[in-house]
Amino acid sequence: MSYSLISASESSSRQLADLLNACYEDYDTPIRFHSGQFDFFVRAHDILLEQSLAARDGDELIGLALLARRGERGWVSGLGVLPDHRRQGVARALMTGVIENARELGVKRLQLEVLSSNRSAIDLYTDLGWRMGRELLVWERPAFQGPLPIHRERWVETPPDFLLANYFDAWHEERPCWQREKDTLLRYTDIGMKGWAIVRDDGPVAYLLGFAPRNGRMPLMDVAVDPAVGYKSAGRALLQNLHLAFNTTPQLPNEPVASKLNFLFAAMAYQVVLRQNEMTLDL
């Protein structure tokens, strides 16, 4: 097969969104981007389209790898190849190309996330020098389990930028993944992300960030608890009030496996619906 690698910036947002959708259509977590959502994804995650790569066979785009940068750190996402063109070296060429572009940008460490079940991708990355890192859990609590009836504490809708500015750094004992770093979350405030907090005498003791429920689901972007107050006290009240306020299925992506929040989610009848691994490559 003959193909070439080109800068992703040579294609339109619509073309790149359609390509990603097609590459991931048969995955456990299919992607459903339209061009506007793709543009926001690029902006929110500091993706550099000039240094990202697409594979082209004739006039057809057949694969994509996106490269983001924050200082000396980089992130690879959206690596995918159309089903009919897999196992022909396209993914390896794309990954090798974005690694070289990252080096030229002065990136010292790259990271990515890969589904734990995607053995072929893990084997490819390992062969290229990536190291397996921590496990990330995707938690969900189906709405049919019903609310968690307790006495309501002060559950207050609070501006997410205020919560991020004042509590994010101190309340995360585990480093968040790229998609849930503060820089990413601040961009989501531009498209309607909301914040809610449990407030006691001295102010918030726990918060969550997310979007209003739609079609029975509620995407959560961040959950944080003041460790000085305790996950059992403040965290339990936070999730109980969430389920009292919204009869929906919330989902929180990519919580590090060492996070103490995982004990809270398990105790509140959340389920792990996906597992990912964070991988790193030192350049």
N, C-alpha and C positions, 0 to 999 in steps of 0.2 A: 504494500500500500504506500502510496506517495502522499505526503502531507507536509505542510509548512506551519511554523509557529509565527504568530503575529501579535503585536500589542493589542490587548483587549480594547484599547481606546479607538481602534480603527472600526469598531462595530458600534451600532446604536444600542441604547438601553433596551429597546424592544427586542433586538436580536439576541442580546446577552441574556435577557430574562427568559426568552423562549428556549434558548440553548440550555440554560440551567434546569428549567422545568423538564425538558426532554431527557437530560442526562440522569436526573434523579427520579424519574417517573416510576421506576421499578424498585426503589429503595424502601426500607422500612419507614423512613421519614421523607416522603416526597416533598418537593419544593413547589410552591404555587405562587410565583412572582408575576405581577404585571410590571410594566416599565417604571411606573412611579414608585412602586415598592422597591424595585431594584435600585433606583437612584438613591432612595433613602437608606437602604442597606449599605451602599457604598459610602455614603456620607457618615452614617452613624458609627461605622467600624473603621474609618480612616483608610479605606481601600484605595490603592493607587492604580488606576486603570492603565496608565502609561506603562507601568512595570508588571502588570498582570498579563497573562498570556492566553491566547486562544489558538486552537489547532484548526487548520482549514485544509480540506481536501477538495481541490478545485474551487468551486464557489460555495461549498457547504461548510459551515462551522460544525466541527465534530467533537470538540472538547474545550475545557476552560479550567484555568487555575487563577484564583484571585490572591493578590498579595497586599497586605496592609502593613503600615508602619506607625509606631509610636516611639520616637526617640531611637534607641538602639535595639528595640524589640520589634519583631515582626510576627505576622499571623498569616497563615495560608488557609484559605477556605474555598468552598465551591469547586474543589477539584472533581471533575466529572468528565466522562466520555460517553458518547452515544452508544447504546447497546451493540449495534452492528459493527462498531469500530473498536471494541474492547479486546484486550489480550493481544494487541499488536504494537505495544510499546508507546502508545500515545500518552498515557498517564505518566509514565516514567519520564518522557521527554518534557512534558509540561512541568512536572515537579522539578526536574533538573534545571529547567530554564528559570523558574521563579526563584530557586535557591541562588542561582548565579546573579540574578537581578537584585536580590536582597543583599548579597555581598557587596555589590557595586554601590548600594545605597548606604553602606556602613552599618548594616544591621549585624548585631553580635549574636543574637539568639532568635530562632524561629520557634513558633508553637502552632499546633493545630489540634483539632478534636476529631476523633474517628469512632464510629460505632464499634463497640466491643465485639459485635458479631461479624464485622466486616474483615474477615481474616485475610482476604487477598490484598486489601488496602494496607493493613498492618504489616503484612510481609513485604510489600513494596517499600513502604516508608522505612522499615527496619533495614532493608537491603541498601537504602540510600543513606544510612547513618543516623536516622532518627532514633531517639531513646524513648521507651515507654515510661510514662509518668503516672500521675494520679488518676484514679477513676472518678468520673462525674456521673451523678445520678439525676434522672428526670423523674420528678414526683408528680402524682396526680391523685385527686380524691373524687371519685364519681359522685355526681349529684344525688343519685338514688340512695346513697347512704344517709342522706338527710342532715339536718342541722345538728349542732352540738349544744343542747340547751343548758345554759348557765345564766347566772345573773350577769347582766351587761355591765362592763366597765366603760369608761369614757373612750369611745371609738370615734375618732375625729378625723374627718377628711383634712389633709394637710398638704400644702404645696410640695411636690416632690423635690424641687430644687432646694428648698429649705432643709428637707430631711437629708439630702445628699451632701449639702454643704456642712451640716453640723454634726451628723452622726455616722455617715458611711464609713469613714476611715477607722473610727474607734470601735465600731460594732462588728467588724468583720475579722474574726480571728483566723480565717483561712483566706488566702488570696483568691479573689474571684477570677473566673475565666474571662477571656477577652470580651465575650458578648455581654458580660455583666459587670465590667469595670465601670468606674464612675464616668469616664469620658464617654463611654457608650450610652449609659443611662441618661446622662444630661441631654443627649440628642433626642432621646425619646420623649422628653418633656415638650418638644416642639410639635408632636403629633398626638397629644392628648393623654399621655400617661398620667395616671392619678396616684396620689399617695394617701394612705390612711395610717393612723398611729393610735396606740394605746397611750393615753395621757394620764399621768398621776400628778401629784402635787407639784413636783419640780419640773414637769414637762414630759415629753415622750420617753417611753421606756422600751418601745418596740414599734417597728413600722413595716409596712409592705408597700411595694410599688407595683402597679399593674394597670390593666385596661378594663373598662367597664365590660361586663359579660355580654357576649354576642353569640347567638345560636347555641346557647347552653354551655358555653365554655368561657373561661376567664384566664387570659394569659397573665401570669405573675412574672415580673422582671427582677424583683429583689425582695428578700425577707431578711430583716436584721433585728437583733435583740441586744439590749444593753447587758453585757455579760456580768456587770456588777449587780444587776437585779435578778437575773437568772432566766434560763430558758423555760423552766417549768412554770414559773410565775408569770412573767410578761409574755413569753412566747405562746403559751397555752391560751392565754386570754386573747392574744392577737388572732390566732386561727379560729378560736371559738366565735369571736365577733365577726370574722370574715364569713363564716358559714351561716351565722344568724342574719347577716345583712344581705347575702346573695345566695339564692338557691341555684347553684351552678357547679360546674366541674372546673376547679382551678388546676393549673399546671405550672410548675416551677422547673425550668431547665437547669441542668448542669451544676448541681450542688456538689462541691467536693466531698468525697467519701469520708474524709476526716472531720467534716463539719459537725458540730454538736447539734445543729438544726435537724440532722437526720433522725436522731432519737425522738425529737419532737414530732416530726412528720409521721414516723412509724406509730407513735403512741396515739396519734389523732386519726389513724386508719387511712393514711395516704398509702399509695402503692408505687413502687418503682416500675415505671413502664418502659424505660430505656436506660441503657448504660453506655457511656462513652469513655474513652481514654484520652487524656491529654498527652501529646507527644512533643518532644523538644529536639531541636537540632542546634548545636553550637557551631558558629561559623568562624 
